[in-house]
């Protein structure tokens, strides 16, 4: 009787492992790219929500918070000038927690407003550093 069992050679096993590694590297790159894109989109949505909260603040206080007051003015009345006599005791941040949100990249949003009228909310994106082309800003359209 002849034994018809035929196993794989070491070369065949290595070829299969190499092909699997190649496929997984392409899939991994695509998955991480989509994850980053999703976080970027979520950051834009968060900035839009913060803009709405700031508009509600301005409606009651006649000005946006200054850079020194920061977005913290959305959760507690600012102590320094310009103060807000009509400040809502519940604050203006519409999030569930009464603490300022962090962007999906786990960093604080940067807020600047020097004149009480024009402000910028910014996230530094995945690299968490200014510049580099991946910053997300309320100035972006």
N, C-alpha and C positions, 0 to 999 in steps of 0.2 A: 504494500500500500504506500501510496505517495502522500506526503504531508503537504497540504495546500495552504498552510498558514503563511501569510506574507505580512511582515511588519514594515513599519516605516523606517527609513534610514535616518541617520543623524542629519544628513543634509536636507532631507525633506522636512523634518521637524523644524530645523532652523529657518527654512524658507517660509513655512507657515507662521512661525513666531514673528519673523520680520514683516510679513504682510499684515498680520494683525496689529503690530506696532504702528505701521504706516497708516492704516485705517483709523486707529484710535487717535493718532496725532492730528489727523485732519478733523475728526469729529470733536476732539477736545478744543482745538482752536476755534471751531465754529460755535461751540457751546459757550466758551468764555467770551467770544465776541458778542453773542446775543445777550449774555448776562450783563455785560458792560453797557450795551445799548439800552437794555431795560432799565438799568440804574440811572442812566442819563435821562431817559424819558420820565422816570419817576421824579428826578430832581427838578425837571422843568415844571411838572405838575405841582410839586411842593412850592416852588417859587411863585407860581400863579396864585396859589392859595394864600401865601404870605402877603402878596400884593393886595388881595381882597381884604385881608385883615388890616393891613396898613391903611387902606382906603376908609375902612370903618373908623379907625383911630382918627384919621384926618377929619372926617365928617364931624366928629364930636370935639376935637381939639384944635381945629383950624390949621393944623400944620402936621407934617410927618415928624416922627421922632428924629432928633439930631443924631449924628454919628456917636457922640458921647453917650446919649441915652440908649442908643441901639434898639434892637428889636425886643429887648427886655421890657420896653415900654408897653409891649402888647400884653404882658402878663402882670405887670404891676405899675402903678402910677409913677411917673418920673419925679424925682425929688428936685432936680436942678432945672433951671430955666431952659426952654420955655415950659412952664407947668401947664397942666390941663385942668381947668375948673370943672369941666363936664365929663371927667373920666368915668367910664363905666366900671363900677365896682367888681364886675365879673371879668374885666379885662377884654381884650380883643382877639386873642389867639383862639382860633376855632378848633384846634387839636383837642384830643381827648385828655391828654395830660396837660397840666398847667406848668409845663416847662418847655423851653424853646426846642424845636426839633433840630436834629442833625441830618445832614444830607445822607443819601443812601451809601455814600462812601465813608460814612462815620466821621465826618468832620463838621464843624460848625459853619453855618453860612456866614459870609462876610456882609456886613451892612454898612453903607456910607450914605450920609445925607448932610451936606454942609449948609444948605440954605432953607431947609424945611419944606422944600417943594420938589426937588429932583433927588431921587434916591437910586441906589443900585444894590441889588441883592446878588451875591455871587457865591458859586461853589467852585472849588478848584478841580473838581472832577476826579477821575481815577488816580492820577498821580499826586493829588493833594498838594500841588505846588502852583503858584501863580505862573501864568503863561503856559507855553507848550501846546497850545491849540485845543486843549480839552476842557478849558474853563467853561462854565455854564453861568449865564448872567441874565438878569432881568432886562438888560439892554438888548439881548439877542432877540431877533424877530424871526 
